[in-house]
Amino acid sequence: MKKAFQPSRVKINSLHIDGYGVTDESKLSVFGALAGEELTVMPFSKRKRKVFAKTTEVHVASPHRVIPVCDAAGFCGGCSLQHFESTAQIEYKHQYLVDTLVEALGKQPVNYYFPPMTGPVINYRSKGRLGVKFVEKKNRVLVGFREKMKPYISDMSDCSVLRDSVSSLLPKLQELITALSVVKSLPQIELAAGDEDTALVFRHLEALNEGDMFLLKKFGADNQVAIYLQPSDLDSVWKLFPSGGKERLHYALPDFDLKYSFHPLDFTQVNLQINRKMVQMAIDLLELKSQDRVFDAFCGIGNFSLALARKSKQVMGIEGSNTCVARAIENAEQNGIINCDFQARDLFVESLDIPGLEAINKVLLDPPRSGALEVCKKLARTQVERVVYVSCNPVTLARDAAILIENGFILDGAGVIDMFPHTTHVESIACFIK
């Protein structure tokens, strides 16, 4: 007979970067914990030889413990650190960046650490995927993020990290989906918000009838959101409401007089206010001059490229996705920018060839979590004088930094960006000079 989980009292030695507290018993990992605390915990899941527990009572609290702003924080997987005071959160992430760079590069690998870039810590998230489930036992629909280490949907009526325009819709979405004929065949909703517009993409496994279509359109009209449907793969997505016009949302970078159009399923930064600061900082660190030629690697829809183009002679943007390249070209044309050249090319291949790289003197890197290994190998053999690297994974940033440093670059500065408050994601920015 399988042994049932039992509560226990534990001392938390440290906080793991994945958001759980580490105890003397190496296999026991505790959510809702902070370093130095004494807690009563209840195990709830076992994965890969680790037992995960939740905090049920705090006996000795960390000075950085706060009351979460969201009632679902204890079980919702959308956040892991709401019980951790915001300033202490970003200091913790900064130290993780420092430790990761030191471990990979040796003592004092950076000339200067930038002050953390901070912004709103609630109602900031403009992109996300919500799970949907009709729960027989509760006889109602749940809409929200999945629970921590569980496949279940969190029972939540709002979300403190989602933009207000979406968080306020959660109860209404539950009512809407309950009224649909496909109530048991609608597993998820993708959400996306621009500066002033919001879209919801409903994934449905069965065909919708005319009544369903009417209810979805009415929901869109009543709540001023665009409604998209996804009956199968990503190519099947289409806009139901409002009819006509391009399938686009919008955000702006006012400091550069730029307005971007994007499809709800395009990759964009989740924190639009931080994105504005981040683009400006990247431009400042590159120290652009009117004759500079810039390579924007992993350029996406042109988020950095168009701003770079405002300050330089020429920008070459490369991205692996044909869809993103098409959107980048569209955004350049929309903003009257003619000094950008966008290409679709795989930047991860070992035999990477980048035509025109020999003329480039400055580079902006914004890769996915896997980093920019092959690009950095290529840059090491060029006359590039300055590289700004925006990273969502300090481990791959440190790995790639080692390549650049071995080939004559200096890691001049680095710092964390609070792109994802209350989560375990660590965004950072680094500047390399020759």
Secondary structure, DSSP 8 states (H G I E B T S, - for coil): -------EEEEEEEE-TTSEEEESSTTEEEET--TT-EEEEEEEEEETTEEEEEEEEEEE--TTB---SSTTTTTBTT-S-TTB-HHHHHHHHHHHHHHHHHHHH-SS--SEE---B---SSS-B-EEEEEEEEETTTTEEEEE-BBTTSSSB---S--SSB-HHHHTTHHHHHHHHHTSTTTTS--EEEEEE-SS-EEEEEE-SS---HHHHHHHHHHHHHHT-EEEEESSSGGG-EEEES-SS-S-EEEEEGGGTEEEEE-TTS---S-HHHHHHHHHHHHHHHT--TT-EEEEET-TTTTTHHHHHHHSSEEEEEES-HHHHHHHHHHHHHTT--SEEEEE--TT-TT---TTGGG--EEEE---TT--HHHHHHHTTS---EEEEEES-HHHHHHHHHHHHHTT-EEEEEEEE-SSTTSS--EEEEEEE-
